[in-house]
Amino acid sequence: MTRALWILAVLLSHWRRHPMQLATLLIGLISATALWSGVQALNQQARNSYDRAAATFGGARTAMLVGRDSATFPQQLFIGLRRAGWPVSPVLEGRIQIGGRSFRLLGIEPVTLPAEVGNAPTIGKANLQSFMTPPGEMLVAPETLSDLGLSEGATPSTNGGPALPPLRVQPQLVPGVLVVDIGIAQKLLKMPDQLSRLLVGKAKGKRAALETIAGDKLRLIEPGAESDLERLTDSFHLNLTAFGLLSFFVGLFIVNSAIGLAFEQRLPMLRTLRACGVSARLLNTVLVIELVSLALVAGLIGLVCGYLIAAALLPDVAASLRGLYGAQIPGQLTLKPEWWFAGVAISVLGALAAAAASLTKAVRMPVLATAQPYAWQQAQHRWLMFQSALALIVFAVAAGFLWFGDSLIAGFAVLAAMLLGAALILPALLEIVLSLGQRHARRPLGIWFWADSRQQLSGLSLALMALLLALAVNVGVGTMVESFSRTFLVWLDGRLAADVYVNAANEAQTAEIRAWLRQRPEVDAVLPGGRADTQFGGAPIEVLGLADHATYRDNWPLLQSADNAWIKLRPGDACLVSEQLARRSRLAIGDRIEVPTSGGNWPLQIVGIYADYGNPKGQIAVNFAALTRHFPEIPLTRLGLRVASPKIPALIAALQEKFALDDRNVADQATMKADSTRIFNRTFSVTAALNAFTLGVAGIALLTSLLTLGNSRLPQLAPLWAIGITRQRLAAIELLKTMSVALITTLLALPLGLLVAWCLLAVVNVKAFGWRLPFQIFPLQLLALLGVAMAAALCAALLPVVRLARMQPASLIRIFANER
């Protein structure tokens, strides 16, 4: 043990003499761990919320019986199944509005609730009587109570409806969910003797076959490991994970570069230790212990930084998930111990992976080669051809995933393989360009410039790979976001075609508002609207009712349509479907579908496909009158108004004063577009932040590579100084070389980034969301990013160049004194 400690002390002395290399190594590990663990913290926080939602009195984690052809079924089926020995418990689900806000209402029967509901909130025997007997109780999450601005025990009213039971806080509940006794729920939802589903527990004995009791009215859904919300948000979290993984690998490039140089500079030390009798096994063991110790320190610091990054990004992530998917994410970060252990483990494993090649090469390199100052760089060149061949193989894998893949994972695999192949082939492309420059150079200094750039390439290749990846992802994501932004604004103009939108408290108030509007001369048209929720193809969908009016006919964002599609929509036997539903269910113009309703299946023919960006659910648009016939239970409280622009503010003020409506219940088109655009921009703010982090880490990688190479570059520069080239001119030449390879890398990154953008738009977006955006190129954005990349390269090169320009002549003379 004492011997190992002495060896460790000798090895650590290197870092004391080279503190910049130690800082480089730690910065790389901290950056990699912080970005990866920060992203994982965000994902874990969101998934914890999904677990709460999925476990809310069963959810997708419990076996259940649902209607085969309709969203609800008669309560008599529950009674028959209980008598036949089925351990089932009824649930009724719907939506109610409180204070202009919509909430998910769950009606349950706590006596028969099976134990298999997992970690669902429990009512407890002490509260069972107060929950079930009038006036009952309504269970809410603490966040919901806070959002309503009420205290526990309050009895709010639905919009224009009866008073609700007293509120009681249940911490395990997910925000946005209200739980009451099923009898109360049936009254509130105006669905007497109707159920949405039956939770199925484990049977203690034999039970009758389902078909003998319910016939073909019910179907059994086995418990699933993944909820609907998790499936909807998989693409968002996969996107975050991809960014975290990219940042992690970019950080490991820094670590690899620092460890590689440190090993080369310590090879004479390692040779001396071996000559003193230290075995190769003991030496390698101590090297690993040293590396793991540094990784543990960096990992703990990286976890703290990752926590701060996650805490800073959590509000934007929560807003994105709420705006895109309706997922409720708490605003405070809570982490499990597993996250801390995983962060430290990923730091240690990353450091070992980055050092694996260096350790292997150090062991296998001949003893005499350890005394050569550039044996490390020379060894790197032998991998150039192998690396290029590997890049071609990776490109072939990307093509295979693109051609044969049909999933979101395959889409990201195409993206990952394409980026990996480009990074692997970058050194070969730079070698070709620099060789061409050397071949066409005429003056001796010019020939040396290109030749020395080629020699320096092996030490900078990893940093340049990191820069290439960061720039390509920035170009790709920036192009995708800008394409989405412009397309989204045009689409928003079509979807928000009415000038004023009104949401009444109840149907009685809706009738009053319509009667009042008919007397207002500035109102050109009143467009009723409605929305119903149902299932199609095993997934939730929305059925939207559109009034037969030129507002929709002229503005609705149709992508494809049959002849006279709007005329065919009038009778109620035709529909328009959203692009994502058409792609997901492989639907086309002319296909016939059946939509489950409370009164049975509704046969419809598809006459159009329209864009519905930002909606995770599939959607069907039908004639409004037909919607009310097939879904008579939906609240008809939404109105769209056509009003001349100058008269909009006065009309809104009159509506608010006459009917006591607030800003949430009446809004003009401009306000709604501004709110939608704000949500859109906030959705991509997380991506922009991760983009900036990744580019910053790439800049640090370039800086650390230049700093670590600074001292090893002196033997190439000293002879030039000795023949009369000033230190300032040498510094300028070094700066020009760095900027040249950075410019070449950036120019290669731009087309790669556009390819990434195409892959995101045409492959990943289609698999993740179901819609495809038009591919557009934005030259000004590319020029701006080119400028940012060159500025980052300049900042990275400036410190080593300034150190060279200010170097004392004695340091350069000492180079010749040390030559043997």
Disulfide bonds with the S-S distance in Angstrom:
none
